[in-house]
Amino acid sequence: MDLRYTDAELAFAEEVRAFFATDYPQDILAKRARGQALGKADLQRNERALSERGWLAANWPPEYGGTGWNVTEKYLFDEELERAGAPPIVPMGVIYVAPVLYTFGSEEQKQRFLPEILSATTFWAQGYSEPGAGSDLAGLECRADADGDDYILNGVKTWTSQAQYADWIFCLVRTSREERKQQGITFLMIDMTSPGVCVDPIITIDGGHHLNTVTFDNVRVPQSNRVGEEGKGWSYAKYLLTHERTSYAHIAGKKEQMRRLADVARETGSGEGPLWADADFRRRYDRVSVELTTLEFTTLRTLAAVATGGAPGNESSILKVRSTEVAQAITELWLEASGYQGLRAVRDRSRADWNGGAAGAFAPSWPVTAVADYFFTRAQSIYGGTNEIQKNVIAKQVLGLE
Ligand SMILES: Cc1cc2nc3c(=O)[nH]c(=O)nc-3n(C[C@H](O)[C@H](O)[C@H](O)COP(=O)(O)OP(=O)(O)OC[C@H]3O[C@@H](n4cnc5c(N)ncnc54)[C@H](O)[C@@H]3O)c2cc1C
């Protein structure tokens, strides 16, 4: 296995780096650097900028507008995007539903939906989970009853990321009850402006509005919005999940977080000196750095296997678990640094002016982002299939244990 990049690959990385430095909307990078949340308009501007450069749909076949990149080019692109601090592509349209559409959709559906996804003019949500169906997804109860050329949809989807922005949602719904609960599930696309669709926010512990509950009350959905065969939705859903679980590592983003953390720790500390000089903190920092390096090599090994004709298959569960654990460990270090920063701010304040005045000037904004990131990154071991479920997959499918 040769893990060195070729000259052509290095030149490609340079081209991507130059794009983010000059042709990409710099105000989006500035907002991200300040830890500001991005709204729908920014997320769409991000994707349009990539789309105009022909770089939005890295995983699509070229005939539908994909980039035609090999796995190494995709990896290099992601690295440069994260190094620049650009937001990740919102996956529900480009990465999740589009592959299902170009693989199992009708010609009409491909022509209707793929160009809108490619030009970032429609925003999608994923409606799989329900209050009683998460890990046990096949236990879903949201029901679609045939009525002429339509279905009538009733039920509740929950934890639906960014449904508040969505123009369309793809859902798994029950169209019949069969012996096996995986049967009788259908893959349906629903226009969010349809009468009877209601979106309610769920505010998470980081204070953000990422999630929602989506209720369908007698919503009329044309049968032409069904992907593939009725009752076969489970196999399309499983296909989609393999795309979902291969996109978690975000190595360059994690490296950048570690680099910035080292800078912050050099400037932050208690009365006894900078946090960077604290042996216990440094030991834990170094341990996470080593774990990140091993994650990087595991990712590269998977890429090398794919490049030579292999498939990531169930090994993507290993990447999901490790990526999550390293991501959480990094946010724990940041949280600790923000605690020291808070301590310092309190001490400085006590020396200056407890009644306000210039006191606030000592407090930079990064601890707020660090605390919010710490809280929200807890969710990584839940979404995309919980880590416990991934460990079951690894035990059964990778290690052959039963
Ligand atoms: C931030 C975030 C974003 C999300 N976005 C979306 C989205 O856009 N669309 C969508 O459809 N869903 C979304 N989800 C939902 C997510 O997919 C589910 O939360 C997840 O599948 C777990 O389901 P659950 O919450 O019902 O937990 P449960 O399945 O009830 O699990 C509860 C606990 O039991 C454990 N457990 C369950 N079964 C087993 C088992 N067999 N063996 C061992 N342990 C087990 C789990 O690991 C977990 O710790 C999102 C979730 C989060 C947190």
The ligand as a Tripos MOL2 file, in Angstrom:
@<TRIPOS>MOLECULE
LIG
   53    58     1     0     0
SMALL
NO_CHARGES

@<TRIPOS>ATOM
      1 C1        -28.5400   15.3210   16.2300 C.3       1 LIG1
      2 C2        -29.4290   14.2660   15.6550 C.ar      1 LIG1
      3 C3        -29.8370   14.3710   14.3410 C.ar      1 LIG1
      4 C4        -30.7050   13.4210   13.8090 C.ar      1 LIG1
      5 N1        -31.1730   13.6160   12.5320 N.ar      1 LIG1
      6 C5        -32.0720   12.7390   12.0360 C.ar      1 LIG1
      7 C6        -32.6650   12.9700   10.7580 C.ar      1 LIG1
      8 O1        -32.3910   13.9740   10.0860 O.2       1 LIG1
      9 N2        -33.5870   12.0990   10.3120 N.ar      1 LIG1
     10 C7        -33.9340   10.9820   11.0350 C.ar      1 LIG1
     11 O2        -34.7360   10.2020   10.5360 O.2       1 LIG1
     12 N3        -33.4000   10.7290   12.2520 N.ar      1 LIG1
     13 C8        -32.5010   11.5920   12.7730 C.ar      1 LIG1
     14 N4        -31.9540   11.3710   14.0210 N.ar      1 LIG1
     15 C9        -32.4420   10.2370   14.8080 C.3       1 LIG1
     16 C10       -31.4210    9.1270   15.0000 C.3       1 LIG1
     17 O3        -31.2500    8.3940   13.8220 O.3       1 LIG1
     18 C11       -31.9210    8.2450   16.1610 C.3       1 LIG1
     19 O4        -31.8780    9.0440   17.3270 O.3       1 LIG1
     20 C12       -31.0800    7.0170   16.3360 C.3       1 LIG1
     21 O5        -31.2920    6.1220   15.3020 O.3       1 LIG1
     22 C13       -31.3780    6.3110   17.6820 C.3       1 LIG1
     23 O6        -32.7200    6.0710   17.8240 O.3       1 LIG1
     24 P1        -33.5130    6.5030   19.1560 P.3       1 LIG1
     25 O7        -33.1950    7.9300   19.4320 O.co2     1 LIG1
     26 O8        -34.9260    6.1160   18.9870 O.co2     1 LIG1
     27 O9        -32.8410    5.6640   20.3330 O.3       1 LIG1
     28 P2        -33.1360    4.1480   20.6970 P.3       1 LIG1
     29 O10       -33.1160    3.3180   19.4750 O.co2     1 LIG1
     30 O11       -34.3850    4.1060   21.5340 O.co2     1 LIG1
     31 O12       -31.8810    3.7870   21.5660 O.3       1 LIG1
     32 C14       -31.7540    4.1600   22.9580 C.3       1 LIG1
     33 C15       -30.4430    3.5720   23.4770 C.3       1 LIG1
     34 O13       -30.5010    2.1210   23.4330 O.3       1 LIG1
     35 C16       -29.4100    1.6030   22.6840 C.3       1 LIG1
     36 N5        -29.8370    0.4270   21.8880 N.ar      1 LIG1
     37 C17       -30.9750    0.3360   21.1440 C.ar      1 LIG1
     38 N6        -31.0260   -0.8820   20.5470 N.ar      1 LIG1
     39 C18       -29.9110   -1.5530   20.9090 C.ar      1 LIG1
     40 C19       -29.3840   -2.8440   20.6000 C.ar      1 LIG1
     41 N7        -30.0320   -3.6810   19.7840 N.pl3     1 LIG1
     42 N8        -28.1880   -3.1970   21.1330 N.ar      1 LIG1
     43 C20       -27.5030   -2.3510   21.9620 C.ar      1 LIG1
     44 N9        -27.9680   -1.1110   22.2970 N.ar      1 LIG1
     45 C21       -29.1510   -0.7240   21.7750 C.ar      1 LIG1
     46 C22       -28.9920    2.7370   21.7670 C.3       1 LIG1
     47 O14       -27.6270    2.6060   21.3810 O.3       1 LIG1
     48 C23       -29.2220    3.9520   22.6480 C.3       1 LIG1
     49 O15       -28.1250    4.1620   23.4870 O.3       1 LIG1
     50 C24       -31.1040   12.3060   14.5810 C.ar      1 LIG1
     51 C25       -30.6410   12.1830   15.9030 C.ar      1 LIG1
     52 C26       -29.8410   13.1470   16.4470 C.ar      1 LIG1
     53 C27       -29.3890   12.9830   17.8740 C.3       1 LIG1
@<TRIPOS>BOND
     1     1     2 1
     2     2     3 ar
     3     2    52 ar
     4     3     4 ar
     5     4     5 ar
     6     4    50 ar
     7     5     6 ar
     8     6     7 ar
     9     6    13 1
    10     7     8 2
    11     7     9 ar
    12     9    10 ar
    13    10    11 2
    14    10    12 ar
    15    12    13 ar
    16    13    14 ar
    17    14    15 1
    18    14    50 ar
    19    15    16 1
    20    16    17 1
    21    16    18 1
    22    18    19 1
    23    18    20 1
    24    20    21 1
    25    20    22 1
    26    22    23 1
    27    23    24 1
    28    24    25 2
    29    24    26 1
    30    24    27 1
    31    27    28 1
    32    28    29 2
    33    28    30 1
    34    28    31 1
    35    31    32 1
    36    32    33 1
    37    33    34 1
    38    33    48 1
    39    34    35 1
    40    35    36 1
    41    35    46 1
    42    36    37 ar
    43    36    45 ar
    44    37    38 ar
    45    38    39 ar
    46    39    40 ar
    47    39    45 ar
    48    40    41 1
    49    40    42 ar
    50    42    43 ar
    51    43    44 ar
    52    44    45 ar
    53    46    47 1
    54    46    48 1
    55    48    49 1
    56    50    51 ar
    57    51    52 ar
    58    52    53 1
@<TRIPOS>SUBSTRUCTURE
     1 LIG1         1 GROUP 0 **** ****
